[in-house]
Amino acid sequence: MTDKASSDPRARARRMAKSSIHGVSTWTAESLAKAVLAGKREALAQAITWVESTLPEHQARNEELLRRTHRPDRITHRLGITGIPGAGKSTLIERLGMDAIDRGHRVAVLAVDPSSTRTKGSLLGDKTRMQSLSMHPNAFVRPSSASGTLGGVTRATSEAIQLCEAAGFDLILVETVGVGQSEVTVRDMVDVFVLTLIGGAGDDVQGIKRGVVEMCDILLVHKCDGDQIKACQLTATAYSQALHLLPLPPSGTPAHVVLASSLTGEGIETLWDKVQELRNSWVESGWWAHQRASQRLTAMHRHARQLLVEQHMQSHQSLWDKQEARVVAGSEGPFSAARQWVSNVLRPPVNRRQSS
């Protein structure tokens, strides 16, 4: 190798990328878990890719990886952020992330992008909107595709949170797809849930609706700067009034409305103070630990349903194909075909002695 090639940063980057790609196949669950626990970023990225796999042959491997990286005793903060498109979620997260690093935190961002129902592809452009944060040595930004999963997150978001915490990141920011009132699945994965809105977009009318509004802990009216200050103030007032019509959340703490601008920094300190206030209050009352325990059970139930369906789909594929053909032909309705398939799958095996 020439001196010129060894000193060229682009050549070094290419060699490192090739080495990383070629080294992926050498990982075992044990070696990958050790690397994650050692805080190696490339290992964390690979581990998240592992748990995002839906292939049946990867189940045992992923189980071992997650068991070896299970560290429930680590003190961490999980913050979920959702909101309508254009509310500035990525800008807010970069501002929060950089502020958190200044406060001594190590920050991991799990950003979920919508996927195409036609091509199944996703832009995964969140890193381009968080350039400063994604390049910081104390931050890790991972965009993932929703891949058809409803609720604004991926099917492996809760496991990705576990892996980030195992790698030493103590503040996990989860950015959902951001498409509307159904963005509530992340509520079962984070400690504090922030709904991000903007003024002057008709959002004040949405304040009386159920769904994501009654699930949030903090309602952030964002982009409160310049000509939008008055509109944001009106929206904040409308939401403050509307929240009184909703029942208290299970925590017993009513949602708090905050005005903020990531551009000017106004209100960001207030947001941090509110998050810390909720944490201190909930740790003292026991709600923090109760919520974490409840979320673990919810994740177990969710995975059990997914694994059961996938296992039966694999072992009874021919029967499923027949039922699909009947539905396509119009000779059987969707509900009837699905119910017949489930009944056949769950039918107890026939005892040969009794049948003879």
Order of alpha helices (4+ residues) and beta strands (2+ residues): alpha-alpha-alpha-alpha-alpha-beta-alpha-beta-alpha-alpha-beta-alpha-beta-beta-alpha-alpha-beta-alpha-beta-alpha-alpha-alpha-alpha-alpha
